[in-house]
């Protein structure tokens, strides 16, 4: 169940606690926006379609490319070229967070 609390600053904080899920919380400027987010998120939790992006919002694409080039690429034939490609792509896209990219799985 969602718990909405008004903060001293005037903003509204929503906290959702469900057994089997980690606690979710978010702050909004209006109570209406807080209620809409709480309703939508609880619905997604019930239908098991909620996607937690908290880790993706704090992970840089360059960190993923670095880990790939160190752990996976050496097992491939032509790994030096693959590592070189990872460095080039990292220079251009490395400063972006993973949550900025949305892909559809087909």
N, C-alpha and C positions, 0 to 999 in steps of 0.2 A: 504494500500500500504506500502511496506517495504521501509525504509529509511536506507541506509548504510553510515556510517560516519567513516573516519579513525581517530583514536585517536593519540595523541602526542607520545604514546609509540610504534606506528606502528601497533597496532592491529586494528581490524575492529569491530565496534559496529552496530548491526542491531536493528532497532526498527520498530515494526509492530503495527499500530493503526487501529482498526476496530470498527465501531459503534456496540454496543451491546456486546463487549468483552473488557476485561481489556487489557491495553497496554502490549505488550510482548517485551522483549529485551534480547539480548545475545551478548557476545563478542567472536570473533574468531581471530586466528592468520593470516589467509589468506582471501583475498576478495572472492576467489572461494568458500571456505567453508561457508562464510557468505551468499553468494548468494544462495547456495544450500539449506541451512537451511531456508532462507526466502521463497524460492519457495515452499519447502515442507510444511512449516507451513501455508502459505497462502492457499495452496491447501486443507489442512486439515480443515482450518477454513471455507472455502467455502462449503466443503462437510459435515460439522458439525461432524467431527470425531476427532477433536483436543482434546487431553486430557491434562489438566493442572496438572503437577506434583509438582508445587512449594510448596504446603503445605505438600505433602508426603515427599519431600526432607528435610523438617525441623522437621518432627514429628518422635519421637522415638517409637519403638514398645512397650517399657516399659510403655510409657504414655498411650497408647491405652489399654494395659492390666490392668493398674491401674484403669483407668476410668471404664472399664468393671467390674472389681471386686468390685468396690465401688457402681456403679449405677445399673447394670444389675444382677449380681450374687445373691445379697440378695433376689431377687424376685423368685429364683429357689429353689426347694427342694434340700437339700444337698449342700447349698451354701458355707459352710465352706470348704468342699473338693474342690469345684470349685475355691475358692479364693486361696487355697493352691497350686493348679495346676498352677494358674496364676503367683504366686510368683516364682515357680520353672522354668516355661518357661521364665519368665522375666529375671531371672539370666543368662540364656544361650543366649537368643535372644534379650534381652531388649536394648542392645547398638546399634542395627542396625536401620537404617532409613527405613520407610515404602516404599520409592521409590526403595529400593534395591530388593524388591520382586515383581515379575511380575506373575500374575495369569491370566489364560484364563477362561472366563466365558462360561460354556457349557450349 
